[in-house]
Amino acid sequence: MTKKKYLFIGLGTMGFHMAGHLTRSQHEIHVFNRSHFKANRWTETHKGFAIKSLNNLNQSYDGIFLCLKDDDAILDILFNSKLIESIKAGAFIVDHSTTSLKLVNRIISDNQIVTKKITFFDAPISGGEAGAINGSLSVMIGGGNKNILIVRKLIKTFANNIVHVGQNGHGQLTKMINQICIAGLLQGLSEALSFGSQQKLDMDKVLDAISHGAAQSWQMENRAETMLNNKFNFGFAVDLMIKDLKIALLEAKSIDLNLKITKDVLNRYKKLSQSGYGNLDTSSLIKLLK
């Protein structure tokens, strides 16, 4: 069976490990990153090939995976280079970034993509750096049914929960819901931990008492202890959450929905960023209560 060629673009905190897991698909994996040293470092530990430029590629790809910072980065990669010329007709693009619906619509209406019948999937991810390392991410997919079985099989190399939630855009809408839930939950957890600490309680015993009941959450299990120990170097950063919550609130505004708690938490994250904490992980909300 002839190996397919896939290109993974964006070797950041998540993408570096996701692309590594993708090599388990037994297909030929190429990677590209704007900082070339990351791509070279990736090839030192994985069986794949680093691409230096997206212009004048001397090969064509059966599929492209994107894991980039924001809308502008994706627009630049897709439309300011000659990448699309190297995507086979009938192939696919899977975007694991968190973006706006405006970007999704821009991509699926692009003349080159339509003419070549390239399938696009907005497929944002959740699970943090640990999930990327362990290959246990959650992926929420928006898009049609064409190529979906192939895409699912490939994504399964780095995710254990894959849900095709609906048409194009529904993946990004689901990610917005995910971020809204996390934002409110982390603020509540920050307040609860601060309350307990200031009451001089043994917080290890408190967490043992409440973590098996209705208050239990992934954030409590994975971040409560580190929050109490003032450790905030666990992946998804404040500045990225600011970007994501802005996208969610803009969409909420378009349907005349006032998300008061989300707005409040966004303002709190902005305060953290302005204080120089933009690179800390999102559980650092508790710092505003100390």
C-alpha atoms as one frame of an Amber mdcrd trajectory, in Angstrom:
protein
   0.000   0.000   0.000   1.406   3.384  -1.049   2.110   5.701   1.857   0.153
   8.935   1.958   1.965  12.217   2.557   0.689  14.562   5.236   2.039  17.955
   6.297   1.690  19.205   9.884   2.155  22.967  10.311   2.740  24.510  13.743
   5.038  22.828  16.256   4.111  24.786  19.365   3.300  23.441  22.820   0.593
  21.151  21.434   1.536  20.656  17.801   5.036  19.336  18.471   3.641  16.294
  20.283   0.579  15.863  18.053   2.772  15.668  14.957   4.940  13.143  16.754
   1.976  10.885  17.472   0.836  11.263  13.862   3.938   9.371  12.749   2.300
   6.273  14.245  -0.116   6.338  11.305   2.650   4.663   9.258   2.330   7.354
   6.581   4.964   9.883   5.538   4.803  12.922   7.818   6.346  16.274   6.952
   6.414  19.230   9.354   6.792  22.986   9.017   7.339  25.623  11.642   8.239
  29.289  11.233  11.043  28.781  13.727  13.032  26.244  11.761  15.011  25.016
  14.767  11.796  23.507  16.203  11.174  21.573  13.011  14.762  20.333  13.032
  14.470  19.379  16.707  11.287  17.470  15.901  13.055  15.383  13.252  15.725
  14.434  15.781  13.194  12.370  17.724  10.580  11.454  15.096  10.606   9.712
  11.744   9.593  12.566   9.491  10.850  15.382   7.321  11.234  19.106   8.035
  10.132  21.572   5.345  12.022  24.866   5.157   9.549  26.796   2.978   5.915
  26.471   1.891   6.686  28.061  -1.474   7.660  25.955  -4.482   7.249  22.631
  -2.723   8.398  19.761  -4.898   5.750  17.348  -3.616   1.993  17.219  -3.173
   0.091  16.310  -0.021  -2.924  14.131   0.693  -3.773  16.217   3.750  -2.670
  19.237   5.794  -2.893  19.679   9.571  -2.720  23.168  11.105  -2.080  24.017
  14.756  -1.397  27.747  14.835  -1.828  30.742  17.117  -4.678  32.708  15.560
  -6.645  33.754  12.468  -3.848  35.910  11.071  -1.293  33.110  11.264  -3.616
  30.732   9.403  -4.484  33.279   6.722  -0.801  33.929   6.177   0.071  30.237
   5.913  -2.800  29.320   3.594  -3.099  32.344   1.338   0.210  34.236   1.402
   2.224  31.187   0.413   1.833  28.683  -2.397   0.787  25.915  -0.022  -2.609
  25.278  -1.620  -0.886  24.544  -4.921   0.773  21.581  -3.180  -2.461  20.119
  -1.786  -3.898  17.397  -3.990  -7.360  17.798  -5.493  -9.891  16.090  -3.230
  -7.511  16.185  -0.259  -8.278  17.789   3.122  -7.209  20.502   5.550  -7.710
  19.938   9.287  -7.368  23.047  11.440  -6.741  22.270  15.120  -6.347  25.965
  15.992  -8.969  27.972  17.873 -10.312  30.588  15.466 -13.282  32.762  14.587
 -16.222  31.663  12.453 -15.235  34.430  10.044 -12.005  32.567   9.300 -13.835
  29.260   8.766 -16.142  30.920   6.233 -13.184  32.597   4.515 -11.462  29.253
   4.033 -14.420  27.194   2.823 -15.395  29.896   0.302 -11.892  30.342  -1.132
 -11.892  29.821  -4.887  -8.766  27.609  -4.921 -10.125  25.356  -2.201 -13.542
  25.084  -3.854 -12.072  24.443  -7.318  -9.751  21.699  -6.048 -12.582  20.218
  -3.936 -10.432  20.322  -0.818 -12.354  19.333   2.302 -11.929  21.620   5.302
 -12.475  20.621   8.927 -12.424  23.059  11.836 -11.253  20.730  14.589 -10.109
  22.581  17.722  -8.629  20.598  20.583  -8.853  20.416  24.358  -6.786  18.581
  26.922  -3.763  20.789  27.444  -0.103  20.023  27.017  -0.437  16.821  29.034
  -3.115  15.596  26.655  -0.897  16.338  23.665   2.062  14.530  25.234  -0.015
  11.497  26.202  -2.027  11.390  22.980  -5.270  11.785  24.924  -6.730  14.998
  23.516 -10.382  15.742  22.862 -11.159  16.936  19.332 -14.394  18.626  18.257
 -14.848  18.467  14.485 -16.926  20.691  12.250 -17.324  19.802   8.590 -18.972
  17.463   6.102 -18.711  13.689   5.768 -16.265  13.566   2.860 -12.852  12.338
   4.100 -14.142  12.175   7.689 -13.238   8.488   8.166  -9.665   9.093   7.022
  -9.370  12.172   9.229 -10.782  10.361  12.265  -8.265   7.542  11.873  -5.364
   9.980  11.698  -6.553  12.126  14.612  -6.967   8.981  16.696  -3.171   8.790
  16.917  -3.176  11.779  19.304  -6.748  11.908  20.669  -8.979   9.519  22.589
 -12.192  11.529  22.270 -13.227  12.586  18.768 -16.695  14.002  18.133 -17.969
  15.124  14.740 -20.311  17.763  16.148 -21.753  19.098  12.908 -21.128  21.259
   9.874 -18.262  23.684   9.317 -18.083  26.170  12.171 -19.620  23.842  14.739
 -16.187  22.699  15.880 -15.187  26.273  16.684 -18.535  26.988  18.375 -18.015
  23.917  20.558 -14.532  25.147  21.500 -16.029  28.505  22.472 -18.387  26.668
  24.827 -15.429  24.716  26.199 -13.505  27.906  26.993 -16.553  29.595  28.554
 -16.952  26.584  30.873 -13.276  26.551  31.831 -13.144  30.290  32.501 -16.057
  30.271  34.922 -14.903  27.075  36.598 -11.364  28.344  37.207 -12.661  31.567
  38.731 -14.884  29.581  41.087 -12.037  27.237  41.991  -9.712  30.199  42.606
 -12.208  31.783  44.978 -12.859  28.502  46.804  -9.164  27.746  47.306  -8.464
  31.296  48.457 -11.362  31.144  50.910 -10.139  27.860  52.378  -6.530  28.987
  52.627  -7.437  32.208  54.428  -9.551  30.191  56.877  -6.336  28.257  57.727
  -7.843  24.925  56.703  -5.787  21.874  55.803  -6.462  22.177  52.074  -5.191
  18.678  51.272  -7.929  17.271  53.507 -10.474  19.727  52.138  -9.750  18.663
  48.558  -9.904  15.005  49.569 -13.313  15.640  51.106 -14.872  17.517  48.185
 -13.138  16.057  45.127 -15.290  12.929  45.126 -18.595  14.762  45.207 -20.489
  17.282  43.097 -17.613  19.805  43.191 -15.266  17.432  41.383 -13.804  18.597
  38.060 -10.775  18.061  35.839  -9.463  21.452  36.916  -9.783  20.548  40.595
  -8.034  17.209  40.116  -5.220  18.582  37.974  -4.760  22.205  39.069  -5.945
  22.716  42.664  -2.708  21.532  44.253  -0.515  23.488  41.840  -2.619  26.603
  42.336  -2.150  26.343  46.098   1.601  25.926  45.545   1.769  28.966  43.277
   2.888  26.920  40.245   1.521  28.030  36.874   3.675  26.505  34.161   1.237
  23.893  32.885   0.549  24.704  29.259  -2.308  26.807  27.921  -1.409  30.432
  28.589  -3.378  33.436  29.805  -2.782  35.383  26.587  -4.221  32.541  24.511
  -7.278  32.351  26.752  -7.786  36.097  26.286  -7.823  35.538  22.535 -10.275
  32.635  22.823 -12.682  34.422  25.176 -12.724  37.479  22.910 -13.789  35.228
  20.028 -16.536  33.656  22.155 -17.837  37.009  23.409 -17.882  38.458  19.899
 -20.018  35.531  18.747 -22.285  35.897  21.800 -22.751  39.573  20.975 -23.846
  38.658  17.441 -26.789  36.690  18.907 -27.510  39.325  21.583 -26.422  37.105
  24.477 -24.822  38.780  27.486 -22.255  36.462  29.093 -21.562  38.437  32.271
 -19.346  35.903  34.034 -17.259  35.298  30.921 -16.757  39.057  30.515 -15.683
  39.341  34.142 -13.172  36.502  33.838 -11.812  37.950  30.591 -11.150  41.241
  32.384  -9.354  39.346  35.132  -7.142  37.595  32.588  -6.390  40.977  31.015
  -5.234  42.242  34.422  -2.913  39.259  34.734  -1.497  39.864  31.274  -0.984
  43.575  31.954   0.903  42.612  35.118   3.329  40.513  33.087   1.713  37.120
  33.655   0.466  36.480  30.121   2.626  33.365  29.724   1.376  31.673  32.893
  -1.258  28.976  32.556  -4.943  29.806  32.979  -5.135  28.576  36.577  -3.127
  31.673  37.561  -6.437  33.504  38.086  -5.933  32.742  41.774  -3.041  35.237
  41.864  -5.577  38.081  41.743  -7.031  36.896  45.071  -3.750  36.701  46.987
